[in-house]
Amino acid sequence: MAAQNSDIAVVGHFSIDTIILPSRTAPFVILGGAATYTSFAAKHLDATVSVVSKVGGNFPEAYLWWLGQEGIDLSGVTKLAGEPTTCFELSYSKDLSKRTLKLKSKGLALSPEDVPKDFHAKAVHIAPIANEIPYEVVEHLKHCADILSLDPQGLLRSFDEAGNVSENASVDNRIFSLINIYKSSQNEIFALTGESELKPAIKAIHDVGVETVIVTLGAKGSVLSVEGAQYNIEACPSQVLVDPTGAGDVFIGAFLTEYLRQKESLWCASVGSAAASCVVEGLGPTYFGKKEEIYRRANSLYEKKLK
């Protein structure tokens, strides 16, 4: 299906991730980036999906083949032979609760001209990982989608000369007046708003016009805030925790897929939590669980919430 007709389009850089896990004797290198996890999750639940991204000459053709085999429309992906791909090193603590991130190389920023002509999607998820999406691109995308969703993680990140990452970059706040759905971690919403408590931080995002706010809390689940009502969404239990990379991105990919089907927001968040609980059972974006299992876990969580 053509990019301009997709259910969900994800905008942001693919990356090459080197992941260091305490359970493995050596690092492993794999396709990464929020665009990967979000698009795979949405496609896994039968949404039509496209990606707008830039990669460098060192981006493996095998990764593009893999994405294409999964049914992801890559007509909005530009490969630049003489330029770098965004690459990260991710190192996890012994219990996998903490992650150290290091930027190894950074791809070129996106511009409005990188968005395909006649591009349109029912929902566009803006998923920067290394400051690659300026306000002008978001403004352009506002006219290309019925729903605009944002994960600001890559807008907040700043990098020192060694590639060490901190969440203190200056963010163009005009972006938030354009979006309908916001998703971030607790640390990111605190960094963004300057608040140290979740309730006022969420209110600050609502106050600029964002209708739906989702804050992921790792093993503690997530908070969903819609039209003044807040819900605590439990984390679905996983059978095994192998690699937590991308869990939040999978959450929003699954959430948006159900949201476009006009499902109630609490159900959408339950599916997001269930999908996230599956992806962490494998290495990188290699395992997303069976659809039936995702919906079984989601239904269990949803019914528990209603009771």
Beta strands, then each sheet from edge to edge (+ up, - down):
strand 1: 6-11
strand 2: 15-20
strand 3: 28-32
strand 4: 49-56
strand 5: 73-80
strand 6: 87-92
strand 7: 99-105
strand 8: 121-126
strand 9: 145-150
strand 10: 157-159
strand 11: 165-167
strand 12: 181-185
strand 13: 212-216
strand 14: 222-226
strand 15: 229-233
sheet 1: 5+ 4+ 1+ 8+ 9+ 12+ 13+ 14- 15+
sheet 2: 3+ 2- 6- 7+
sheet 3: 10+ 11-
end
